[in-house]
């Protein structure tokens, strides 16, 4: 009850002020009939006013806020891919022996539509990745992820990303993989079960990375064509990609 006390008190105050003003009107003009006509008219218009303010105007403001939040989210995604994501994709693309099985879904073309992106995302979602890293590859990955530890922590602390669950899942997967890798004394001499456990963690992060990259590229195509052009020309999954414009 205490929680709603201020709200109830405020409502009663406004009702009391309204009653006082109507009473003053009656004292001055002495016309109760006129008061009740306008009072009924105001009450009749109240549902329409609630519709305009609570539904239509609220929806307009909410959509605008959503666009602004989405823009900020993708700015953060841009930082991630610039600082870590693209380099990780380059690393995985060189080490993935099964890349040929799904490379076509990552060969993004300038003329791709939302339908093409959704088709590619759906296909990648259904994949089960099987990576085979040797000791030096695991050591290189561990060192890279450890060097990006502060970046990952800052991203997880960013309140904007709370609404972007898929990206949060990606950062959590990468952070977990980094913890697992950095905790091993010798990544070149792992037991089979331990090696498979590490590969499962890495494959989870890899899978989420591919999905997030496709989602990010779909946004760039509409919002930032100049960035979209650059990422197309540096696509780590395209063997013919070249940053120089021919």
N, C-alpha and C positions, 0 to 999 in steps of 0.2 A: 504493500500500500504506500509506503514511504517513497518508493521508486517513482510512483505516478502522482505523488502529492503536488509537485510544482505544476505539472500539466493540468491537473484538475483545478487547482487554484487559479491558474491563468485563464482557463475556459470560463470559470464562474465570474471572474473579473470582467471579461469582455461582455458576457451576458448582462451583468449588472450595469455596465456603462451604457449598453444599448437600451436597457429598460429605462435608465435615467433620462437619456436623450429623448426617448419617445414620450416620457412623462412631461418633460419640459415642453415638448411640441404641443402636447395636449393642454398644458397650462396656458400657453400663449394663444393658440388658435381655437382650443375647445372643440375640436372636430375629430372625434374618435372614429367616425366612419372613414374619413380620409386616411387616417393612420392605418386602419386595418386593410384598406384597399392596397396601399403601397407595401405593407408588410406581407400580405399574401402574394403580391407580385414578386417581391424579393425572394420569398421562399420558393416560389414556382421556378425562378431562374437559377436557384442554387444548384440543382443537379447538372445543368448545362455548364455552370461555372466550374464545378468540380471536374466535369469531363474535360474542359479546356485546359485547366491548370494541372490537374493530377495525371491526365492521360496524354493529351496531345503535346502540351508544352514540355512536360516531363520527358516524353519520348524523344522530342527534338534535342533537348539538353543532354539526355542520356546517350543518344547516337553521336552527338558531337564529342562528348567526353570519351566515348568508346574509340572514336577515330584518333583522338589525341593520345590515348593510352596505347593503342595499336602502333601508332607512329613511334612512340618512345620505346616500345618493346623491340621494334625492328631496328632502332638505332643501337640498342644494346646487342642485338643479334649481330649487327654489322661489326661491332667491336670484337665480339667473340670470334667470328669467322676470320677477321683480319689478323687477330693476335694468335689464334690457335686452330680454329676449325679447318681452314684451307690446308694448312701444313699437315694436320692429322689426316685429311683426305688424301693428300699426296703420298703420305707414308703408307696408308692402307692400300691405296690403288697399286702400289709397287709390290706389296706383299700378299695381295689376295690372288691366289691361284684360280679362284672360281669367278673372277670378275667378268670373264667373257659370257658367263651364263645370264648376266643381268645388265651388262654395260649399256645396252640400247635404252634402258629406262633412265639412264643418267646422262645420255647424250642430248642435252637440252638444245633445242633449236630456237632461233629468234621468233619463228612463227608459231611457237607452242601457245595453245589456249589453256584456259582453266581446266578444260576437259582432258587435255593431254597430261597436265600435271597431276590431276586426280587419278588418272589411269596409272601413271608411273608410281605415285604414292601407294596406291592399292596393291600394285605388284610387289613393291619393296616390302610392304607390311607382311606379305605372305611368305617372304623368304626366310630360310634358316641358313645363316652364314656358318661356314666352316673354315676358319683361318688356321694356318700352320706357320707359327713363328719359331725361328731358332733362337738360341741364347742371345746372340748379338742384337737381334731385332727387339727382343723383350727388354734388353738393357737400354737400347736407344729410346724405346717407347717410355720406359720408366723415367729416364732422365728428362725427357721432354715434358711429360705430365707433371713431374715434380717441379720443373721450372715454371709451370703455369698454375701452381697451387694457389697462389695469392689471387690470381685472376678468377679462378673458379670460386673461391670463397667470397670474393666481392660480388660475383654474379648471383650467388645463392642468397646473399644478404640484400640484394636489390628488391625492394617491395613491388616494383613494377612487374617483375617476372612471376609473381604469385598467380596471376591469371593465365600464364602461359605454361601449362603443366608439362607439355611435351619437351620443352626446352629445359625446364627444371629437372625432369627425369634424365635428360642427356647429361647435364652437369653433375647430377648425383652419381650417374653411372661412371663417368670419367673420374670423379673424385674417389669413388670406391676402387676402381681399377688402379689408380695411382697408389692408394693405401696398400692394396694387396701386393703390387709389384715392389714398392719400396720397402716392404716388410720382409722380403726374401733375402737371405744372405748371399745366395749364389743363383742367379737366374739361368746360368748355363748348366746347372746340375740339379734339375728338378725331378722329383718322382713323378711317375705317369699320372697318378690321381691329382697331384698338386698342379701339374702342368695343365691338365684338362680343366681344373677349377679356374685357373687364371684365364685360360682361353675363353671360357664361358663368360667371364666378366668383361673381357675385351670385346667379344662378339656382341654382347648386349649394347655396349657403348657405340660400337661401329654401326649397328643396326639403327639406333636412334639418331646417330650423326647423319646418315644418309637421308632419313626421313625429314629431319630438321632442315637440311640443306635444300631439299626440294620445296619445302614450305616457304623458306626464305626467298628462294629464287622466284617463286610464283608471285610473292609480294613485290619484289624489286622490279619485275617486269612492268607492273602498273604504276608504282610509286616513284621509282628512280631509274629511268631507262639508261642513264649514263653509267650507273653502277652495274646494272644488269648486263650491259655490253661488255664491261671489263671482266666480270665473272664468267661470261660465256667464252671470252677469249683466253681465259686462264683455267678452264674447266679441267681439273686433274684426271677426269675419267675419259677425256677426249684425247686420243693419241695424236691428233692432228691440230690441236689447239695451239694458237700462237698469239701472243699479246700484240704483236705488230699488225696493224691494219694493212691488208693487201690492197 
